[in-house]
Amino acid sequence: MKAHVYVTLKRTVLDAQGQTVADALRRMNYKGVADVRQGKYFLLTLDATAAADPTAAEAEVNRIAREILVNPVIEEYSFRLEP
Amino acid sequence: MKAHVYVTLKRTVLDAQGQTVADALRRMNYKGVADVRQGKYFLLTLDATAAADPTAAEAEVNRIAREILVNPVIEEYSFRLEP
């Protein structure tokens, strides 16, 4: 079982990296992109014990994200479990 | 219309960042995580012209990913369009 965790800066936080990419795209004449936000992506591979109980796996991934992967002051996250 | 682009190191490339996270999780007694890969996540907001033609939007996002966001030597990507 795999867990895909997506971490982005909160909407209210300035995303300098994303703006730099957006500016570069504009300068290089790529059309159609209004805005870019950049974030982090984690792919966790869960072992068989975790995979046996999806509810527990979801709780564990939530805990790992909140306590380790994400800075809750400036970031938010979402995740998706893949069997 | 939004495009979510996920960029990860190829399977064959050593992911030191991901391994560091995995080691930290093990040391801190989080159970059930066998492996971690870390990558980048880009959220592109496409403007109305792009949104009007999903096929063209898909081609443009593919082009932006290949030419700007991804280093094809060591990285691979996938993306998803959200209306």
Backbone of each chain as nested JSON, in Angstrom:
{
  "chains": [
    {"id": "A", "residues": [
      {"number": 1, "name": "MET", "atoms": {"N": [0.843, -1.199, 0.0], "CA": [0.0, 0.0, 0.0], "C": [0.88, 1.251, 0.0]}},
      {"number": 2, "name": "LYS", "atoms": {"N": [0.472, 2.214, -0.799], "CA": [1.254, 3.444, -0.878], "C": [0.425, 4.635, -0.421]}},
      {"number": 3, "name": "ALA", "atoms": {"N": [1.092, 5.612, 0.195], "CA": [0.422, 6.842, 0.582], "C": [1.102, 8.006, -0.133]}},
      {"number": 4, "name": "HIS", "atoms": {"N": [0.321, 8.761, -0.89], "CA": [0.841, 9.944, -1.565], "C": [0.498, 11.162, -0.715]}},
      {"number": 5, "name": "VAL", "atoms": {"N": [1.504, 11.874, -0.232], "CA": [1.255, 13.039, 0.622], "C": [1.702, 14.303, -0.113]}},
      {"number": 6, "name": "TYR", "atoms": {"N": [0.796, 15.285, -0.224], "CA": [1.091, 16.535, -0.918], "C": [1.124, 17.661, 0.097]}},
      {"number": 7, "name": "VAL", "atoms": {"N": [2.238, 18.367, 0.165], "CA": [2.389, 19.452, 1.128], "C": [2.581, 20.761, 0.369]}},
      {"number": 8, "name": "THR", "atoms": {"N": [1.747, 21.758, 0.668], "CA": [1.918, 23.068, 0.024], "C": [1.911, 24.163, 1.076]}},
      {"number": 9, "name": "LEU", "atoms": {"N": [2.47, 25.298, 0.716], "CA": [2.361, 26.462, 1.584], "C": [0.899, 26.892, 1.636]}},
      {"number": 10, "name": "LYS", "atoms": {"N": [0.466, 27.407, 2.774], "CA": [-0.898, 27.918, 2.873], "C": [-1.093, 29.046, 1.864]}},
      {"number": 11, "name": "ARG", "atoms": {"N": [-2.322, 29.204, 1.421], "CA": [-2.684, 30.247, 0.446], "C": [-2.188, 31.633, 0.871]}},
      {"number": 12, "name": "THR", "atoms": {"N": [-2.189, 31.884, 2.184], "CA": [-1.855, 33.217, 2.689], "C": [-0.35, 33.45, 2.803]}},
      {"number": 13, "name": "VAL", "atoms": {"N": [0.442, 32.393, 2.543], "CA": [1.891, 32.526, 2.67], "C": [2.502, 32.768, 1.285]}},
      {"number": 14, "name": "LEU", "atoms": {"N": [3.42, 33.731, 1.2], "CA": [4.068, 34.033, -0.077], "C": [4.881, 32.833, -0.549]}},
      {"number": 15, "name": "ASP", "atoms": {"N": [4.642, 32.409, -1.787], "CA": [5.357, 31.262, -2.336], "C": [6.36, 31.778, -3.375]}},
      {"number": 16, "name": "ALA", "atoms": {"N": [7.556, 32.146, -2.894], "CA": [8.561, 32.772, -3.766], "C": [9.012, 31.815, -4.876]}},
      {"number": 17, "name": "GLN", "atoms": {"N": [9.16, 30.525, -4.517], "CA": [9.591, 29.532, -5.492], "C": [8.571, 29.419, -6.629]}},
      {"number": 18, "name": "GLY", "atoms": {"N": [7.307, 29.334, -6.257], "CA": [6.246, 29.23, -7.255], "C": [6.187, 30.453, -8.137]}},
      {"number": 19, "name": "GLN", "atoms": {"N": [6.346, 31.643, -7.546], "CA": [6.302, 32.881, -8.34], "C": [7.467, 32.953, -9.3]}},
      {"number": 20, "name": "THR", "atoms": {"N": [8.627, 32.452, -8.875], "CA": [9.791, 32.444, -9.758], "C": [9.523, 31.562, -10.977]}},
      {"number": 21, "name": "VAL", "atoms": {"N": [8.93, 30.388, -10.735], "CA": [8.589, 29.506, -11.855], "C": [7.578, 30.195, -12.777]}},
      {"number": 22, "name": "ALA", "atoms": {"N": [6.555, 30.833, -12.183], "CA": [5.533, 31.507, -12.99], "C": [6.16, 32.621, -13.833]}},
      {"number": 23, "name": "ASP", "atoms": {"N": [7.06, 33.407, -13.236], "CA": [7.735, 34.477, -13.973], "C": [8.561, 33.91, -15.116]}},
      {"number": 24, "name": "ALA", "atoms": {"N": [9.282, 32.811, -14.833], "CA": [10.109, 32.185, -15.865], "C": [9.247, 31.722, -17.026]}},
      {"number": 25, "name": "LEU", "atoms": {"N": [8.106, 31.122, -16.717], "CA": [7.208, 30.639, -17.776], "C": [6.73, 31.804, -18.637]}},
      {"number": 26, "name": "ARG", "atoms": {"N": [6.37, 32.903, -18.0], "CA": [5.908, 34.083, -18.748], "C": [7.018, 34.604, -19.648]}},
      {"number": 27, "name": "ARG", "atoms": {"N": [8.225, 34.744, -19.076], "CA": [9.356, 35.263, -19.829], "C": [9.692, 34.375, -21.02]}},
      {"number": 28, "name": "MET", "atoms": {"N": [9.477, 33.066, -20.848], "CA": [9.832, 32.12, -21.901], "C": [8.665, 31.833, -22.832]}},
      {"number": 29, "name": "ASN", "atoms": {"N": [7.618, 32.659, -22.704], "CA": [6.513, 32.615, -23.657], "C": [5.641, 31.373, -23.607]}},
      {"number": 30, "name": "TYR", "atoms": {"N": [5.533, 30.753, -22.442], "CA": [4.542, 29.703, -22.299], "C": [3.202, 30.367, -22.017]}},
      {"number": 31, "name": "LYS", "atoms": {"N": [2.205, 29.964, -22.788], "CA": [0.902, 30.62, -22.679], "C": [-0.006, 29.871, -21.706]}},
      {"number": 32, "name": "GLY", "atoms": {"N": [-0.901, 30.628, -21.098], "CA": [-2.023, 29.972, -20.433], "C": [-1.829, 29.667, -18.961]}},
      {"number": 33, "name": "VAL", "atoms": {"N": [-0.662, 29.99, -18.392], "CA": [-0.475, 29.709, -16.966], "C": [-0.662, 30.992, -16.168]}},
      {"number": 34, "name": "ALA", "atoms": {"N": [-1.663, 31.01, -15.306], "CA": [-1.969, 32.21, -14.531], "C": [-1.172, 32.261, -13.236]}},
      {"number": 35, "name": "ASP", "atoms": {"N": [-0.925, 31.103, -12.65], "CA": [-0.279, 31.084, -11.334], "C": [0.378, 29.723, -11.102]}},
      {"number": 36, "name": "VAL", "atoms": {"N": [1.459, 29.726, -10.318], "CA": [2.123, 28.474, -9.961], "C": [2.351, 28.452, -8.45]}},
      {"number": 37, "name": "ARG", "atoms": {"N": [2.021, 27.356, -7.804], "CA": [2.383, 27.131, -6.401], "C": [3.263, 25.908, -6.376]}},
      {"number": 38, "name": "GLN", "atoms": {"N": [4.352, 25.971, -5.601], "CA": [5.206, 24.797, -5.51], "C": [5.126, 24.183, -4.13]}},
      {"number": 39, "name": "GLY", "atoms": {"N": [5.177, 22.873, -4.077], "CA": [5.138, 22.186, -2.803], "C": [5.996, 20.946, -2.81]}},
      {"number": 40, "name": "LYS", "atoms": {"N": [5.799, 20.115, -1.789], "CA": [6.563, 18.882, -1.669], "C": [5.641, 17.687, -1.856]}},
      {"number": 41, "name": "TYR", "atoms": {"N": [6.225, 16.62, -2.3], "CA": [5.464, 15.4, -2.544], "C": [6.203, 14.248, -1.881]}},
      {"number": 42, "name": "PHE", "atoms": {"N": [5.515, 13.476, -1.041], "CA": [6.126, 12.316, -0.407], "C": [5.365, 11.066, -0.824]}},
      {"number": 43, "name": "LEU", "atoms": {"N": [6.106, 10.053, -1.224], "CA": [5.491, 8.766, -1.513], "C": [5.933, 7.784, -0.442]}},
      {"number": 44, "name": "LEU", "atoms": {"N": [5.015, 7.451, 0.47], "CA": [5.333, 6.501, 1.539], "C": [4.89, 5.107, 1.113]}},
      {"number": 45, "name": "THR", "atoms": {"N": [5.789, 4.142, 1.195], "CA": [5.401, 2.75, 0.977], "C": [5.148, 2.122, 2.335]}},
      {"number": 46, "name": "LEU", "atoms": {"N": [3.911, 1.68, 2.553], "CA": [3.558, 1.088, 3.845], "C": [3.761, -0.416, 3.781]}},
      {"number": 47, "name": "ASP", "atoms": {"N": [4.172, -1.008, 4.891], "CA": [4.399, -2.456, 4.88], "C": [3.09, -3.228, 5.077]}},
      {"number": 48, "name": "ALA", "atoms": {"N": [3.19, -4.551, 5.092], "CA": [2.0, -5.41, 5.067], "C": [1.095, -5.199, 6.282]}},
      {"number": 49, "name": "THR", "atoms": {"N": [1.696, -4.988, 7.459], "CA": [0.879, -4.766, 8.664], "C": [-0.03, -3.555, 8.472]}},
      {"number": 50, "name": "ALA", "atoms": {"N": [0.555, -2.487, 7.986], "CA": [-0.213, -1.265, 7.788], "C": [-1.285, -1.48, 6.718]}},
      {"number": 51, "name": "ALA", "atoms": {"N": [-0.918, -2.189, 5.65], "CA": [-1.833, -2.382, 4.529], "C": [-3.051, -3.207, 4.932]}},
      {"number": 52, "name": "ALA", "atoms": {"N": [-2.899, -4.05, 5.97], "CA": [-3.996, -4.929, 6.379], "C": [-5.16, -4.15, 6.981]}},
      {"number": 53, "name": "ASP", "atoms": {"N": [-4.892, -2.971, 7.483], "CA": [-5.929, -2.198, 8.166], "C": [-5.929, -0.747, 7.641]}},
      {"number": 54, "name": "PRO", "atoms": {"N": [-6.704, -0.483, 6.583], "CA": [-6.678, 0.839, 5.943], "C": [-7.011, 1.991, 6.897]}},
      {"number": 55, "name": "THR", "atoms": {"N": [-7.926, 1.755, 7.855], "CA": [-8.295, 2.838, 8.779], "C": [-7.109, 3.222, 9.65]}},
      {"number": 56, "name": "ALA", "atoms": {"N": [-6.415, 2.2, 10.166], "CA": [-5.238, 2.461, 10.987], "C": [-4.136, 3.106, 10.139]}},
      {"number": 57, "name": "ALA", "atoms": {"N": [-3.995, 2.635, 8.889], "CA": [-2.985, 3.202, 8.005], "C": [-3.254, 4.687, 7.778]}},
      {"number": 58, "name": "GLU", "atoms": {"N": [-4.526, 5.012, 7.568], "CA": [-4.89, 6.409, 7.339], "C": [-4.538, 7.264, 8.556]}},
      {"number": 59, "name": "ALA", "atoms": {"N": [-4.849, 6.745, 9.76], "CA": [-4.535, 7.479, 10.982], "C": [-3.03, 7.676, 11.123]}},
      {"number": 60, "name": "GLU", "atoms": {"N": [-2.267, 6.62, 10.808], "CA": [-0.807, 6.684, 10.955], "C": [-0.211, 7.697, 9.963]}},
      {"number": 61, "name": "VAL", "atoms": {"N": [-0.703, 7.677, 8.718], "CA": [-0.193, 8.625, 7.717], "C": [-0.521, 10.061, 8.139]}},
      {"number": 62, "name": "ASN", "atoms": {"N": [-1.747, 10.261, 8.634], "CA": [-2.134, 11.572, 9.147], "C": [-1.187, 12.044, 10.24]}},
      {"number": 63, "name": "ARG", "atoms": {"N": [-0.842, 11.113, 11.157], "CA": [0.021, 11.461, 12.28], "C": [1.43, 11.804, 11.778]}},
      {"number": 64, "name": "ILE", "atoms": {"N": [1.947, 10.971, 10.854], "CA": [3.28, 11.229, 10.305], "C": [3.313, 12.576, 9.596]}},
      {"number": 65, "name": "ALA", "atoms": {"N": [2.267, 12.844, 8.804], "CA": [2.226, 14.115, 8.078], "C": [2.22, 15.277, 9.054]}},
      {"number": 66, "name": "ARG", "atoms": {"N": [1.325, 15.221, 10.046], "CA": [1.184, 16.341, 10.974], "C": [2.433, 16.568, 11.815]}},
      {"number": 67, "name": "GLU", "atoms": {"N": [3.073, 15.439, 12.232], "CA": [4.183, 15.574, 13.185], "C": [5.548, 15.697, 12.528]}},
      {"number": 68, "name": "ILE", "atoms": {"N": [5.702, 15.155, 11.311], "CA": [7.032, 15.104, 10.712], "C": [7.128, 15.874, 9.394]}},
      {"number": 69, "name": "LEU", "atoms": {"N": [6.19, 15.624, 8.485], "CA": [6.367, 16.12, 7.114], "C": [5.94, 17.567, 6.929]}},
      {"number": 70, "name": "VAL", "atoms": {"N": [5.046, 18.037, 7.79], "CA": [4.411, 19.333, 7.555], "C": [4.729, 20.308, 8.688]}},
      {"number": 71, "name": "ASN", "atoms": {"N": [5.005, 21.556, 8.331], "CA": [5.09, 22.626, 9.323], "C": [3.723, 23.3, 9.368]}},
      {"number": 72, "name": "PRO", "atoms": {"N": [2.915, 22.987, 10.394], "CA": [1.511, 23.433, 10.379], "C": [1.342, 24.951, 10.466]}},
      {"number": 73, "name": "VAL", "atoms": {"N": [2.414, 25.661, 10.823], "CA": [2.309, 27.12, 10.902], "C": [2.149, 27.719, 9.5]}},
      {"number": 74, "name": "ILE", "atoms": {"N": [2.896, 27.19, 8.532], "CA": [2.855, 27.79, 7.192], "C": [2.389, 26.832, 6.099]}},
      {"number": 75, "name": "GLU", "atoms": {"N": [2.266, 25.553, 6.425], "CA": [1.929, 24.597, 5.376], "C": [0.619, 23.863, 5.646]}},
      {"number": 76, "name": "GLU", "atoms": {"N": [0.036, 23.36, 4.56], "CA": [-1.111, 22.464, 4.687], "C": [-0.841, 21.232, 3.841]}},
      {"number": 77, "name": "TYR", "atoms": {"N": [-1.609, 20.163, 4.05], "CA": [-1.333, 18.936, 3.312], "C": [-2.617, 18.196, 2.969]}},
      {"number": 78, "name": "SER", "atoms": {"N": [-2.498, 17.321, 2.004], "CA": [-3.56, 16.366, 1.738], "C": [-2.864, 15.065, 1.387]}},
      {"number": 79, "name": "PHE", "atoms": {"N": [-3.581, 13.95, 1.485], "CA": [-2.955, 12.702, 1.079], "C": [-3.983, 11.748, 0.519]}},
      {"number": 80, "name": "ARG", "atoms": {"N": [-3.488, 10.707, -0.096], "CA": [-4.323, 9.761, -0.814], "C": [-3.678, 8.393, -0.632]}},
      {"number": 81, "name": "LEU", "atoms": {"N": [-4.476, 7.409, -0.232], "CA": [-3.959, 6.045, -0.089], "C": [-4.227, 5.265, -1.367]}},
      {"number": 82, "name": "GLU", "atoms": {"N": [-3.251, 4.478, -1.77], "CA": [-3.393, 3.668, -2.987], "C": [-3.161, 2.204, -2.586]}},
      {"number": 83, "name": "PRO", "atoms": {"N": [-4.14, 1.337, -2.774], "CA": [-4.014, -0.047, -2.292], "C": [-2.885, -0.804, -3.014]}}
    ]},
    {"id": "B", "residues": [
      {"number": 1, "name": "MET", "atoms": {"N": [-9.128, 26.157, -14.407], "CA": [-8.607, 24.786, -14.507], "C": [-7.228, 24.698, -13.858]}},
      {"number": 2, "name": "LYS", "atoms": {"N": [-7.022, 23.616, -13.109], "CA": [-5.742, 23.455, -12.433], "C": [-5.027, 22.205, -12.925]}},
      {"number": 3, "name": "ALA", "atoms": {"N": [-3.695, 22.278, -12.958], "CA": [-2.901, 21.105, -13.309], "C": [-1.998, 20.777, -12.127]}},
      {"number": 4, "name": "HIS", "atoms": {"N": [-2.105, 19.554, -11.629], "CA": [-1.241, 19.087, -10.548], "C": [-0.11, 18.279, -11.171]}},
      {"number": 5, "name": "VAL", "atoms": {"N": [1.127, 18.733, -10.984], "CA": [2.269, 18.036, -11.576], "C": [3.127, 17.454, -10.451]}},
      {"number": 6, "name": "TYR", "atoms": {"N": [3.394, 16.142, -10.544], "CA": [4.192, 15.461, -9.522], "C": [5.509, 15.031, -10.147]}},
      {"number": 7, "name": "VAL", "atoms": {"N": [6.616, 15.473, -9.561], "CA": [7.934, 15.149, -10.093], "C": [8.692, 14.324, -9.054]}},
      {"number": 8, "name": "THR", "atoms": {"N": [9.182, 13.163, -9.443], "CA": [9.986, 12.353, -8.514], "C": [11.275, 11.929, -9.197]}},
      {"number": 9, "name": "LEU", "atoms": {"N": [12.259, 11.59, -8.377], "CA": [13.475, 10.99, -8.916], "C": [13.13, 9.627, -9.502]}},
      {"number": 10, "name": "LYS", "atoms": {"N": [13.814, 9.242, -10.566], "CA": [13.606, 7.914, -11.119], "C": [13.942, 6.868, -10.065]}},
      {"number": 11, "name": "ARG", "atoms": {"N": [13.284, 5.714, -10.177], "CA": [13.487, 4.594, -9.251], "C": [14.968, 4.227, -9.09]}},
      {"number": 12, "name": "THR", "atoms": {"N": [15.719, 4.367, -10.189], "CA": [17.112, 3.94, -10.192], "C": [18.059, 4.97, -9.575]}},
      {"number": 13, "name": "VAL", "atoms": {"N": [17.523, 6.156, -9.246], "CA": [18.371, 7.219, -8.701], "C": [18.25, 7.226, -7.184]}},
      {"number": 14, "name": "LEU", "atoms": {"N": [19.371, 7.318, -6.485], "CA": [19.361, 7.348, -5.017], "C": [18.64, 8.596, -4.52]}},
      {"number": 15, "name": "ASP", "atoms": {"N": [17.656, 8.397, -3.65], "CA": [16.884, 9.509, -3.114], "C": [17.312, 9.737, -1.659]}},
      {"number": 16, "name": "ALA", "atoms": {"N": [18.361, 10.529, -1.484], "CA": [18.937, 10.725, -0.143], "C": [17.937, 11.398, 0.798]}},
      {"number": 17, "name": "GLN", "atoms": {"N": [17.185, 12.368, 0.262], "CA": [16.194, 13.086, 1.067], "C": [15.139, 12.123, 1.607]}},
      {"number": 18, "name": "GLY", "atoms": {"N": [14.62, 11.284, 0.705], "CA": [13.602, 10.309, 1.095], "C": [14.137, 9.328, 2.13]}},
      {"number": 19, "name": "GLN", "atoms": {"N": [15.374, 8.869, 1.934], "CA": [15.948, 7.915, 2.884], "C": [16.146, 8.543, 4.25]}},
      {"number": 20, "name": "THR", "atoms": {"N": [16.503, 9.819, 4.273], "CA": [16.661, 10.522, 5.539], "C": [15.338, 10.586, 6.291]}},
      {"number": 21, "name": "VAL", "atoms": {"N": [14.268, 10.883, 5.567], "CA": [12.939, 10.904, 6.196], "C": [12.587, 9.515, 6.711]}},
      {"number": 22, "name": "ALA", "atoms": {"N": [12.839, 8.479, 5.885], "CA": [12.522, 7.108, 6.304], "C": [13.305, 6.735, 7.561]}},
      {"number": 23, "name": "ASP", "atoms": {"N": [14.598, 7.07, 7.606], "CA": [15.42, 6.772, 8.785], "C": [14.886, 7.497, 10.012]}},
      {"number": 24, "name": "ALA", "atoms": {"N": [14.51, 8.761, 9.84], "CA": [13.98, 9.544, 10.958], "C": [12.712, 8.907, 11.492]}},
      {"number": 25, "name": "LEU", "atoms": {"N": [11.818, 8.472, 10.588], "CA": [10.568, 7.835, 11.015], "C": [10.864, 6.576, 11.826]}},
      {"number": 26, "name": "ARG", "atoms": {"N": [11.813, 5.772, 11.339], "CA": [12.168, 4.545, 12.056], "C": [12.71, 4.877, 13.446]}},
      {"number": 27, "name": "ARG", "atoms": {"N": [13.641, 5.826, 13.5], "CA": [14.259, 6.207, 14.776], "C": [13.222, 6.732, 15.758]}},
      {"number": 28, "name": "MET", "atoms": {"N": [12.186, 7.395, 15.228], "CA": [11.18, 7.999, 16.09], "C": [10.001, 7.07, 16.333]}},
      {"number": 29, "name": "ASN", "atoms": {"N": [10.183, 5.802, 15.946], "CA": [9.21, 4.767, 16.292], "C": [7.856, 4.864, 15.598]}},
      {"number": 30, "name": "TYR", "atoms": {"N": [7.843, 5.417, 14.384], "CA": [6.628, 5.334, 13.591], "C": [6.631, 3.976, 12.909]}},
      {"number": 31, "name": "LYS", "atoms": {"N": [5.513, 3.274, 13.058], "CA": [5.449, 1.909, 12.542], "C": [4.87, 1.891, 11.127]}},
      {"number": 32, "name": "GLY", "atoms": {"N": [5.256, 0.877, 10.388], "CA": [4.523, 0.558, 9.17], "C": [5.007, 1.223, 7.897]}},
      {"number": 33, "name": "VAL", "atoms": {"N": [6.07, 2.057, 7.98], "CA": [6.561, 2.693, 6.758], "C": [7.8, 1.954, 6.265]}},
      {"number": 34, "name": "ALA", "atoms": {"N": [7.714, 1.357, 5.093], "CA": [8.823, 0.576, 4.557], "C": [9.797, 1.45, 3.781]}},
      {"number": 35, "name": "ASP", "atoms": {"N": [9.276, 2.474, 3.105], "CA": [10.137, 3.273, 2.243], "C": [9.521, 4.648, 2.015]}},
      {"number": 36, "name": "VAL", "atoms": {"N": [10.367, 5.655, 1.809], "CA": [9.887, 7.005, 1.501], "C": [10.632, 7.522, 0.278]}},
      {"number": 37, "name": "ARG", "atoms": {"N": [9.899, 8.086, -0.674], "CA": [10.522, 8.809, -1.791], "C": [10.016, 10.242, -1.716]}},
      {"number": 38, "name": "GLN", "atoms": {"N": [10.929, 11.201, -1.9], "CA": [10.474, 12.585, -1.868], "C": [10.574, 13.209, -3.242]}},
      {"number": 39, "name": "GLY", "atoms": {"N": [9.608, 14.041, -3.552], "CA": [9.627, 14.71, -4.853], "C": [9.077, 16.113, -4.752]}},
      {"number": 40, "name": "LYS", "atoms": {"N": [8.794, 16.694, -5.907], "CA": [8.261, 18.05, -5.962], "C": [6.83, 18.012, -6.467]}},
      {"number": 41, "name": "TYR", "atoms": {"N": [6.094, 19.023, -6.087], "CA": [4.695, 19.116, -6.472], "C": [4.451, 20.527, -6.984]}},
      {"number": 42, "name": "PHE", "atoms": {"N": [3.905, 20.66, -8.174], "CA": [3.578, 21.97, -8.731], "C": [2.08, 22.041, -8.988]}},
      {"number": 43, "name": "LEU", "atoms": {"N": [1.481, 23.13, -8.548], "CA": [0.072, 23.37, -8.843], "C": [0.006, 24.539, -9.812]}},
      {"number": 44, "name": "LEU", "atoms": {"N": [-0.298, 24.25, -11.083], "CA": [-0.4, 25.301, -12.097], "C": [-1.867, 25.702, -12.234]}},
      {"number": 45, "name": "THR", "atoms": {"N": [-2.144, 26.996, -12.127], "CA": [-3.487, 27.483, -12.408], "C": [-3.511, 27.972, -13.852]}},
      {"number": 46, "name": "LEU", "atoms": {"N": [-4.34, 27.338, -14.672], "CA": [-4.402, 27.707, -16.089], "C": [-5.489, 28.76, -16.292]}},
      {"number": 47, "name": "ASP", "atoms": {"N": [-5.26, 29.687, -17.22], "CA": [-6.265, 30.728, -17.433], "C": [-7.378, 30.243, -18.353]}},
      {"number": 48, "name": "ALA", "atoms": {"N": [-8.347, 31.123, -18.611], "CA": [-9.581, 30.716, -19.3], "C": [-9.319, 30.173, -20.709]}},
      {"number": 49, "name": "THR", "atoms": {"N": [-8.369, 30.766, -21.434], "CA": [-8.059, 30.278, -22.787], "C": [-7.646, 28.812, -22.734]}},
      {"number": 50, "name": "ALA", "atoms": {"N": [-6.762, 28.494, -21.791], "CA": [-6.273, 27.126, -21.684], "C": [-7.406, 26.192, -21.262]}},
      {"number": 51, "name": "ALA", "atoms": {"N": [-8.241, 26.672, -20.334], "CA": [-9.308, 25.828, -19.805], "C": [-10.339, 25.48, -20.867]}},
      {"number": 52, "name": "ALA", "atoms": {"N": [-10.47, 26.343, -21.888], "CA": [-11.475, 26.132, -22.926], "C": [-11.171, 24.898, -23.778]}},
      {"number": 53, "name": "ASP", "atoms": {"N": [-9.917, 24.506, -23.837], "CA": [-9.527, 23.392, -24.699], "C": [-8.653, 22.391, -23.919]}},
      {"number": 54, "name": "PRO", "atoms": {"N": [-9.276, 21.41, -23.273], "CA": [-8.53, 20.486, -22.414], "C": [-7.391, 19.756, -23.128]}},
      {"number": 55, "name": "THR", "atoms": {"N": [-7.595, 19.406, -24.411], "CA": [-6.542, 18.672, -25.124], "C": [-5.304, 19.548, -25.287]}},
      {"number": 56, "name": "ALA", "atoms": {"N": [-5.534, 20.814, -25.68], "CA": [-4.417, 21.746, -25.815], "C": [-3.772, 22.006, -24.461]}},
      {"number": 57, "name": "ALA", "atoms": {"N": [-4.611, 22.115, -23.42], "CA": [-4.088, 22.355, -22.074], "C": [-3.176, 21.208, -21.66]}},
      {"number": 58, "name": "GLU", "atoms": {"N": [-3.615, 19.985, -21.966], "CA": [-2.823, 18.812, -21.61], "C": [-1.476, 18.839, -22.322]}},
      {"number": 59, "name": "ALA", "atoms": {"N": [-1.504, 19.18, -23.607], "CA": [-0.255, 19.248, -24.377], "C": [0.671, 20.317, -23.804]}},
      {"number": 60, "name": "GLU", "atoms": {"N": [0.087, 21.477, -23.44], "CA": [0.902, 22.582, -22.915], "C": [1.52, 22.206, -21.573]}},
      {"number": 61, "name": "VAL", "atoms": {"N": [0.736, 21.569, -20.706], "CA": [1.266, 21.162, -19.396], "C": [2.389, 20.14, -19.58]}},
      {"number": 62, "name": "ASN", "atoms": {"N": [2.179, 19.202, -20.498], "CA": [3.215, 18.226, -20.816], "C": [4.507, 18.913, -21.256]}},
      {"number": 63, "name": "ARG", "atoms": {"N": [4.348, 19.942, -22.103], "CA": [5.514, 20.65, -22.632], "C": [6.233, 21.41, -21.511]}},
      {"number": 64, "name": "ILE", "atoms": {"N": [5.446, 22.088, -20.672], "CA": [6.032, 22.844, -19.56], "C": [6.773, 21.9, -18.618]}},
      {"number": 65, "name": "ALA", "atoms": {"N": [6.14, 20.75, -18.318], "CA": [6.779, 19.791, -17.415], "C": [8.095, 19.313, -18.01]}},
      {"number": 66, "name": "ARG", "atoms": {"N": [8.047, 18.892, -19.276], "CA": [9.243, 18.319, -19.886], "C": [10.369, 19.332, -20.028]}},
      {"number": 67, "name": "GLU", "atoms": {"N": [9.998, 20.584, -20.382], "CA": [11.038, 21.557, -20.701], "C": [11.489, 22.387, -19.509]}},
      {"number": 68, "name": "ILE", "atoms": {"N": [10.631, 22.553, -18.504], "CA": [10.965, 23.474, -17.41], "C": [11.024, 22.786, -16.046]}},
      {"number": 69, "name": "LEU", "atoms": {"N": [9.998, 22.021, -15.721], "CA": [9.864, 21.556, -14.341], "C": [10.682, 20.309, -14.03]}},
      {"number": 70, "name": "VAL", "atoms": {"N": [10.988, 19.526, -15.063], "CA": [11.582, 18.214, -14.839], "C": [12.974, 18.124, -15.467]}},
      {"number": 71, "name": "ASN", "atoms": {"N": [13.892, 17.5, -14.756], "CA": [15.18, 17.143, -15.337], "C": [15.073, 15.7, -15.829]}},
      {"number": 72, "name": "PRO", "atoms": {"N": [14.897, 15.515, -17.151], "CA": [14.567, 14.176, -17.652], "C": [15.685, 13.154, -17.458]}},
      {"number": 73, "name": "VAL", "atoms": {"N": [16.886, 13.618, -17.134], "CA": [17.985, 12.666, -16.919], "C": [17.756, 11.858, -15.638]}},
      {"number": 74, "name": "ILE", "atoms": {"N": [17.306, 12.539, -14.588], "CA": [17.172, 11.838, -13.301], "C": [15.741, 11.811, -12.76]}},
      {"number": 75, "name": "GLU", "atoms": {"N": [14.837, 12.566, -13.393], "CA": [13.495, 12.643, -12.828], "C": [12.427, 12.146, -13.797]}},
      {"number": 76, "name": "GLU", "atoms": {"N": [11.29, 11.745, -13.236], "CA": [10.118, 11.436, -14.047], "C": [8.941, 12.208, -13.462]}},
      {"number": 77, "name": "TYR", "atoms": {"N": [7.845, 12.315, -14.216], "CA": [6.726, 13.102, -13.727], "C": [5.404, 12.478, -14.141]}},
      {"number": 78, "name": "SER", "atoms": {"N": [4.363, 12.886, -13.45], "CA": [3.019, 12.586, -13.898], "C": [2.198, 13.824, -13.581]}},
      {"number": 79, "name": "PHE", "atoms": {"N": [1.053, 13.975, -14.233], "CA": [0.214, 15.12, -13.885], "C": [-1.253, 14.773, -14.056]}},
      {"number": 80, "name": "ARG", "atoms": {"N": [-2.075, 15.637, -13.519], "CA": [-3.51, 15.405, -13.48], "C": [-4.176, 16.761, -13.662]}},
      {"number": 81, "name": "LEU", "atoms": {"N": [-5.135, 16.843, -14.586], "CA": [-5.871, 18.085, -14.804], "C": [-7.155, 18.065, -13.976]}},
      {"number": 82, "name": "GLU", "atoms": {"N": [-7.462, 19.206, -13.381], "CA": [-8.67, 19.3, -12.56], "C": [-9.517, 20.441, -13.123]}},
      {"number": 83, "name": "PRO", "atoms": {"N": [-10.729, 20.163, -13.596], "CA": [-11.531, 21.196, -14.266], "C": [-11.891, 22.333, -13.301]}}
    ]}
  ]
}
